[in-house]
Amino acid sequence: MSEDLFVVDRIDKNRSICISTLAKSTVAGNDVAHLGNETGYFIYEVDNRPNFGGIIVLAKAASSEAAVRLAEMWMSKTKAMHQSI
């Protein structure tokens, strides 16, 4: 599994959804201890709005293989959506 797996897709003009590893301080700042240790691949939202922005961790992939599979499905769905437009 590549440490540099990074998937990002725009939700709207201010927000994106991503899959990647995160810095330990980012994980700790999101109060997600229930997801296990701070290593691994996370699904998270990045909000760029002033005063509202930041990173919100939504979930953690069960394994590196699960992160890759999720990324593959996500990109396949995105590609199919763009082809139908």
Phi, psi and omega in degrees: 000132180283131177295339184262025172299123178211118178239134178220142177215136182286133175269311176207193186293342182248341188236146175227156174245140188223158169230122176186179169284163177228154175298145180305321181293326178292316179297313180299323181288350180258004176050057181240036180303331180294348178272001182102200183291175187277001178263157179123191182251129185245148172256121186212160178253136174248125180245122184264006182290136175299141178071345179241343190294171178143190179246132176240117177284125181264323184194170175235134176293142183295333181199171177295325178296321178295322179296317178296315181298317177299316179299318179298315180296317180300311182293324177297316179295316180298316179298316180297321180295318181290328179288334182276351181277000000 
